[in-house]
Amino acid sequence: MASKEEKIDLILRPFRYDNDRLNDIMGRLHKEMEKGLKKETNPEATVKMLATYVRAVPDGTESGDFLALDLGGSNFRVLHVHIEKGAKDVRLQSDSYAIPESIMTGSGEQLFDYIADCMGKFLEKIEMKDKKMALGFTFSFPCKQQGLDCASLIKWTKGFSAAGVEGEDVVRLLRDAIKRRGDFDTDVVAVVNDTVGTMMACGLADHDCLIGLIVGTGSNACYMEKLDNVEIWEGDRGEPNQVVVNMEWGAFGEDGALDDLRTAYDREIDEHSINKGQQIYEKMISGMYMGELVRLVLLEMTKQMLVFGGRTSPDLETPGTFLTKYVSEIEEEPIGDMGPTMKILHSLGLKHATETDCGTVREVCRAVSTRAAHLVSAGISAIVNKMGRERVAVGVDGSVYKYHPHFKELMTQTIDKLTHSDVKLMLSEDGSGKGAALVTAVACRLAGNS
Ligand code: BGC
């Protein structure tokens, strides 16, 4: 009969990837990328490789005052960004507003009225309601862009489902909501994905920053691609011969390409999500699902009498109770000190947990977060190898990357094994909002307005 350790190992083994498996995943993603970039195959591609209208990075001559909005996670942010010529960073002030679930899942008009309402409050506070500023809108969902200031939402992801927005131009919805209020005015110049904003923000300090990555509530990446490789590009083909491609890699696997890697827990997460069958790769990686994956594994282990003496608690049986931030807190603990883990388990009603249980819980957290870091690394390595540059920097943002104690280190080691390039990971503070302002500033410069 298998020992307890062997049974635990059997449950966690599917989360552990060796190099061959990671290389295999890279190959599958590379195929999807090619499929997405080609006109003929794009309609069936899961990874849509959306061409943005961002083709130039800041050259340091931009300047001025800009507004930026950042919508994409559970908080909405409004930023006032001051850019000075030649500076390596920008000055900013910002406020963050929680988005109630009722707004995320209500009507589009309610959502955009809420956004405009927060903007009004912010402008009032910084006493700039009468100044008409150019605005960059970070909207972190898959959009088909028809121009820098025109983006129709393809589908909602993460926890959003506001009605009447899919298929619509989100810039028009924003402009309409601002008009409905009538107490301030702005000039919406650009709409960008958070990956693009992050890449642009890091580009100010490192001109080799040509990849943007988010590992937060959701996950996605973008990179600078040669126009010759982007058959789906519908804009002009003049210089510069490049465009940023928003990959929307979260959707990888929607056609079954990752089915052999998905565990029973991944399937259960998907089954109970509001976007069943969608964002398969994202559901194996991002913060919205990581804690829940750990909870499901622990439930199975309890059922098999491998932890907690076989006794669960009402909290452990309730979806969403094992927060993703617990994964970081538990893995941060020094070996031998079970204090924080024990505290978390107690807060979940598992007062009967033993020190051995704490060790097992940590092992589960480690398996789930390491798989996420491995999957992200395979994704980034596929991009790096496709670009074929000697050196490239990756601007990264998102709560999982930022707060997990080993994520960056694991990624650095894994990418090193999977590529031959010199890859630098750069944490981007406030990147997504800042980046929208930078894209706006570049557009204003090119249009001769700054
Ligand atoms: C969205 C992307 C976004 C990512 C990170 C995904 O769910 O589809 O557009 O970049 O989350 O926020």
Boltz pocket constraint, residues with backbone or C-beta under 6 A from the ligand:
constraints:
  - pocket:
      binder: B
      contacts: [[A, 72], [A, 139], [A, 140], [A, 141], [A, 142], [A, 157], [A, 158], [A, 193], [A, 194], [A, 195], [A, 214], [A, 216], [A, 217], [A, 218], [A, 219], [A, 220], [A, 221], [A, 248], [A, 250], [A, 282]]
      max_distance: 6.0
